């Protein structure tokens, strides 16, 4: 597993949070992250994601960070 580290003096800003759920077959519209990270915490899975060119499967209690410009 890769790690993600930030300098201890770097400011981190929380922008928005929420609880998302969807029915089977739901698809998100195409998105592009303009310089921000997205933190996904899977509470019930599996969830199959396509992030850039990478296919990701999250299961309950998995955490995934979508990097900027993805």
LUMDREN-615865 format. One record per atom (N, C-alpha, C): residue in three letters; x, y, z. Coordinates in steps of 0.05 Angstrom, whole numbers, padded with zeros to 5 digits, always signed. Layout:
N
ALAXYZ;...
! end
This chain:
70
UNK+00017-00023+00000;UNK+00000+00000+00000;UNK+00018+00025+00000;UNK+00011+00044-00017;UNK+00025+00070-00017;UNK+00017+00086+00006;UNK+00034+00104+00016;UNK+00027+00122+00037;UNK+00025+00150+00026;UNK+00010+00167+00040;UNK+00006+00195+00033;UNK+00015+00211+00057;UNK+00035+00228+00053;UNK+00045+00244+00075;UNK+00045+00274+00067;UNK+00040+00290+00087;UNK+00040+00319+00083;UNK+00059+00331+00104;UNK+00073+00353+00097;UNK+00089+00366+00117;UNK+00072+00375+00141;UNK+00083+00373+00165;UNK+00067+00379+00189;UNK+00058+00408+00190;UNK+00070+00427+00175;UNK+00062+00454+00175;UNK+00043+00461+00152;UNK+00036+00442+00136;UNK+00018+00447+00113;UNK-00011+00449+00123;UNK-00025+00469+00114;UNK-00052+00473+00122;UNK-00070+00454+00106;UNK-00088+00441+00120;UNK-00108+00423+00108;UNK-00135+00435+00114;UNK-00151+00439+00094;UNK-00178+00451+00097;UNK-00199+00430+00090;UNK-00218+00427+00109;UNK-00241+00409+00104;UNK-00262+00426+00090;UNK-00271+00416+00066;UNK-00290+00431+00050;UNK-00319+00422+00053;UNK-00323+00396+00052;UNK-00351+00386+00053;UNK-00350+00357+00060;UNK-00371+00348+00072;UNK-00374+00319+00079;UNK-00402+00310+00077;UNK-00406+00285+00078;UNK-00434+00275+00076;UNK-00434+00245+00075;UNK-00458+00234+00075;UNK-00462+00205+00073;UNK-00475+00200+00046;UNK-00463+00183+00030;UNK-00473+00177+00003;UNK-00481+00148+00002;UNK-00504+00143-00011;UNK-00512+00116-00017;UNK-00525+00116-00044;UNK-00526+00093-00057;UNK-00537+00091-00084;UNK-00547+00063-00089;UNK-00566+00060-00107;UNK-00576+00034-00115;UNK-00556+00021-00134;UNK-00558-00005-00136;UNK-00541-00020-00155;UNK-00544-00008-00183;UNK-00521-00005-00197;UNK-00522+00004-00225;UNK-00519+00034-00227;UNK-00520+00049-00205;UNK-00517+00078-00206;UNK-00490+00085-00216;UNK-00487+00106-00232;UNK-00462+00116-00242;UNK-00459+00146-00237;UNK-00436+00154-00228;UNK-00431+00182-00223;UNK-00424+00195-00249;UNK-00432+00221-00252;UNK-00424+00235-00276;UNK-00393+00239-00275;UNK-00381+00243-00298;UNK-00352+00247-00299;UNK-00344+00271-00282;UNK-00323+00268-00267;UNK-00313+00290-00250;UNK-00283+00292-00253;UNK-00273+00315-00248;UNK-00244+00320-00248;UNK-00238+00337-00223;UNK-00219+00327-00207;UNK-00212+00342-00182;UNK-00191+00363-00189;UNK-00199+00388-00185;UNK-00182+00411-00191;UNK-00165+00419-00167;UNK-00145+00403-00160;UNK-00126+00410-00139;UNK-00134+00401-00111;UNK-00157+00387-00108;UNK-00165+00378-00082;UNK-00164+00348-00081;UNK-00164+00337-00057;UNK-00165+00309-00052;UNK-00194+00302-00044;UNK-00202+00277-00050;UNK-00227+00267-00040;UNK-00222+00242-00023;UNK-00232+00242+00001;UNK-00228+00220+00019;UNK-00254+00204+00019;UNK-00252+00178+00012;UNK-00275+00161+00012;UNK-00271+00140+00033;UNK-00291+00138+00051;UNK-00291+00118+00072;UNK-00314+00099+00067;UNK-00308+00074+00061;UNK-00329+00055+00054;UNK-00340+00042+00079;UNK-00365+00046+00085;UNK-00377+00034+00109;UNK-00392+00008+00102;UNK-00399+00005+00076;UNK-00412-00020+00068;UNK-00404-00024+00038;UNK-00393-00047+00032;UNK-00384-00052+00005;UNK-00393-00079-00005;UNK-00383-00087-00027;UNK-00362-00074-00042;UNK-00373-00051-00059;UNK-00355-00032-00065;UNK-00360-00010-00083;UNK-00338-00011-00105;UNK-00346-00011-00130;UNK-00327-00011-00152;UNK-00325+00017-00163;UNK-00301+00027-00165;UNK-00296+00054-00175;UNK-00276+00053-00198;UNK-00279+00072-00216;UNK-00259+00077-00237;UNK-00248+00104-00232;UNK-00223+00106-00223;UNK-00211+00131-00216;UNK-00188+00135-00236;UNK-00191+00154-00254;UNK-00171+00157-00275;UNK-00172+00132-00292;UNK-00150+00119-00295;UNK-00148+00094-00310;UNK-00147+00069-00292;UNK-00151+00073-00266;UNK-00148+00052-00246;UNK-00176+00043-00236;UNK-00180+00017-00236;UNK-00204+00005-00225;UNK-00199-00001-00195;UNK-00216+00008-00178;UNK-00213+00004-00149;UNK-00238-00008-00137;UNK-00234-00029-00121;UNK-00256-00041-00106;UNK-00252-00035-00076;UNK-00272-00022-00064;UNK-00271-00017-00035;UNK-00290-00035-00021;UNK-00282-00046+00002;UNK-00299-00062+00019;UNK-00303-00047+00045;UNK-00321-00056+00062;UNK-00327-00043+00087;UNK-00301-00037+00102;UNK-00299-00013+00112;UNK-00276-00003+00128;UNK-00252+00004+00111;UNK-00253+00003+00085;UNK-00231+00012+00068;UNK-00232+00042+00065;UNK-00209+00054+00062;UNK-00207+00083+00058;UNK-00191+00087+00032;UNK-00201+00106+00015;UNK-00187+00111-00010;UNK-00186+00142-00013;UNK-00163+00151-00022;UNK-00159+00180-00027;UNK-00156+00184-00057;UNK-00174+00200-00068;UNK-00173+00207-00097;UNK-00154+00231-00099;UNK-00132+00229-00113;UNK-00113+00251-00114;UNK-00123+00274-00132;UNK-00110+00298-00128;UNK-00117+00321-00145;UNK-00112+00315-00175;UNK-00127+00329-00191;UNK-00124+00328-00220;UNK-00129+00300-00231;UNK-00148+00286-00219;UNK-00155+00259-00228;UNK-00184+00260-00238;
! end
